[in-house]
Amino acid sequence: MTRAGRDPLRILVAGAGWFGREHLDRLAARDDVRIAGVSDPSTAARDHVRARYPVEHVFTDALDMLDGTAA
């Protein structure tokens, strides 16, 4: 799916556990979406995200993610 003539929609995902990974799998498969940030307090979850998904920024805290990603 594409958004004709538009930049990809930037998405932030809070939580990279089982449910968050389901979202990330679906988002990463889209060409009209860019995963701008993911947050999770778990080091293992953050390492998994970095290894598997094209994510711009990975954070420990969701509020830091909101503050640390440009609009």
FIGU-748548 format. One record per residue: x, y, z of N, C-alpha, C in turn; residue number from 1; chain. Coordinates in steps of 0.02 Angstrom, whole numbers. Example, Ala and Ser with C-alpha at 12.3 -4.5 7.8 and 13.67 -1.06 7.14 Angstrom:
2
SITE    n_x    n_y    n_z   ca_x   ca_y   ca_z    c_x    c_y    c_z seq mol
SITE    660   -284    390    615   -225    390    660   -165    390   1   A
SITE    642   -112    354    684    -53    357    645      2    394   2   A
//
This chain:
71
SITE    n_x    n_y    n_z   ca_x   ca_y   ca_z    c_x    c_y    c_z seq mol
SITE     41    -59      0      0      0      0     44     63      0   1   A
SITE     26    112    -37     64    174    -37     16    232    -26   2   A
SITE     45    286     -4      7    348      2     31    392    -54   3   A
SITE     -2    390   -110     19    421   -172     47    491   -162   4   A
SITE    111    500   -181    143    565   -180    158    592   -111   5   A
SITE    153    553    -60    164    577      9    224    542     40   6   A
SITE    255    575     88    307    543    127    277    488    169   7   A
SITE    318    438    186    291    384    228    266    412    295   8   A
SITE    216    380    322    189    398    387    237    374    440   9   A
SITE    259    419    484    306    401    537    267    376    597  10   A
SITE    287    317    622    251    284    677    298    274    736  11   A
SITE    272    283    797    307    267    858    270    208    890  12   A
SITE    308    161    917    279    102    950    305     98   1021  13   A
SITE    260    100   1069    278     93   1140    266     20   1160  14   A
SITE    320    -15   1173    316    -85   1193    337   -130   1136  15   A
SITE    387   -172   1150    412   -217   1098    410   -290   1122  16   A
SITE    361   -304   1163    350   -374   1183    312   -409   1128  17   A
SITE    277   -463   1147    242   -503   1097    194   -462   1055  18   A
SITE    152   -423   1088    101   -384   1052    133   -328   1011  19   A
SITE    183   -294   1039    218   -242   1002    253   -269    940  20   A
SITE    281   -330    946    314   -360    888    265   -378    833  21   A
SITE    204   -395    852    152   -407    801    141   -343    761  22   A
SITE    135   -287    797    127   -222    762    188   -207    719  23   A
SITE    248   -217    747    309   -202    709    315   -244    646  24   A
SITE    297   -308    651    299   -351    591    256   -323    536  25   A
SITE    196   -302    554    149   -276    504    171   -207    477  26   A
SITE    195   -165    522    217    -98    500    278   -102    456  27   A
SITE    326   -145    474    388   -150    435    376   -176    364  28   A
SITE    321   -211    355    305   -239    289    274   -187    242  29   A
SITE    255   -130    268    222    -79    228    272    -31    198  30   A
SITE    260    -10    136    304     40    106    281    111    117  31   A
SITE    224    120    148    199    187    162    207    207    235  32   A
SITE    247    168    272    258    180    343    333    177    358  33   A
SITE    355    221    401    424    220    427    419    216    503  34   A
SITE    453    168    533    452    160    606    503    209    634  35   A
SITE    478    264    662    521    318    685    551    304    753  36   A
SITE    517    264    794    543    249    860    505    193    893  37   A
SITE    542    158    936    513    104    977    541    113   1047  38   A
SITE    499    102   1096    522    104   1165    504     39   1201  39   A
SITE    549     17   1244    536    -40   1288    588    -40   1343  40   A
SITE    568    -53   1405    617    -53   1460    664   -114   1459  41   A
SITE    646   -166   1422    686   -227   1420    744   -222   1370  42   A
SITE    804   -235   1395    863   -234   1351    855   -287   1296  43   A
SITE    831   -346   1313    822   -399   1264    773   -378   1209  44   A
SITE    718   -346   1228    669   -323   1179    699   -270   1134  45   A
SITE    736   -223   1162    767   -170   1122    818   -200   1074  46   A
SITE    858   -248   1098    907   -281   1054    873   -318    997  47   A
SITE    817   -350   1011    778   -385    959    754   -335    907  48   A
SITE    728   -279    929    702   -228    883    759   -203    838  49   A
SITE    816   -187    867    872   -161    827    895   -212    775  50   A
SITE    893   -276    793    917   -329    747    867   -345    692  51   A
SITE    803   -334    705    753   -359    658    717   -306    617  52   A
SITE    709   -246    644    666   -196    611    705   -135    590  53   A
SITE    683   -101    536    714    -39    514    688     20    556  54   A
SITE    715     27    615    692     78    663    743    134    667  55   A
SITE    718    195    666    763    253    671    794    260    740  56   A
SITE    752    255    793    775    265    862    742    214    908  57   A
SITE    781    191    957    755    144   1007    768    174   1076  58   A
SITE    716    173   1117    718    205   1183    699    157   1238  59   A
SITE    720    173   1299    701    135   1358    632    156   1383  60   A
SITE    616    220   1375    556    249   1404    512    280   1349  61   A
SITE    447    269   1353    401    296   1302    400    372   1302  62   A
SITE    403    404   1361    403    477   1363    467    505   1332  63   A
SITE    524    472   1344    586    493   1311    581    486   1236  64   A
SITE    546    434   1214    536    424   1142    496    482   1112  65   A
SITE    443    502   1147    403    558   1123    443    622   1120  66   A
SITE    484    633   1172    525    693   1174    583    691   1124  67   A
SITE    607    630   1108    667    623   1068    656    612    994  68   A
SITE    594    616    971    582    608    899    550    672    873  69   A
SITE    579    697    820    554    759    790    487    747    756  70   A
SITE    445    797    756    379    793    724    385    789    649  71   A
//
